[in-house]
């Protein structure tokens, strides 16, 4: 089972370059409980970048760069399928 509604979709965020940014997402209820990943401008975000941490639905950027700006989508995945949240825009000035 994977419900339609995200309990908390990510919201738009505006930060200054060098500041940390946190996008929060609480996925829909599901059975099994869905895992959360993120896409930026349609491309899956890798936490291989040491500035990025994905933990418990949060996407944390330690020190934002101009290049981090974009449209982020939270993706909930379990065996049943995958659901995308509404998009959230990260603006870095």
Secondary structure in CASP SS format (residue, H / E / C, confidence):
PFRMAT SS
TARGET T0000
AUTHOR 0000-0000-0000
METHOD secondary structure of the structure
MODEL  1
X C 1.00
X E 1.00
X C 1.00
X C 1.00
X C 1.00
X C 1.00
X C 1.00
X E 1.00
X C 1.00
X C 1.00
X C 1.00
X C 1.00
X E 1.00
X E 1.00
X E 1.00
X C 1.00
X C 1.00
X C 1.00
X C 1.00
X C 1.00
X E 1.00
X E 1.00
X E 1.00
X C 1.00
X C 1.00
X E 1.00
X C 1.00
X C 1.00
X C 1.00
X E 1.00
X C 1.00
X C 1.00
X C 1.00
X C 1.00
X E 1.00
X E 1.00
X E 1.00
X E 1.00
X E 1.00
X E 1.00
X C 1.00
X C 1.00
X E 1.00
X E 1.00
X C 1.00
X C 1.00
X C 1.00
X C 1.00
X C 1.00
X C 1.00
X C 1.00
X E 1.00
X E 1.00
X E 1.00
X E 1.00
X C 1.00
X C 1.00
X E 1.00
X E 1.00
X E 1.00
X E 1.00
X C 1.00
X C 1.00
X C 1.00
X C 1.00
X H 1.00
X H 1.00
X H 1.00
X C 1.00
X E 1.00
X E 1.00
X E 1.00
X E 1.00
X E 1.00
X E 1.00
X E 1.00
X E 1.00
X E 1.00
X C 1.00
X C 1.00
X E 1.00
X E 1.00
X E 1.00
X E 1.00
X C 1.00
X C 1.00
X C 1.00
X E 1.00
X E 1.00
X E 1.00
X E 1.00
X E 1.00
X C 1.00
END
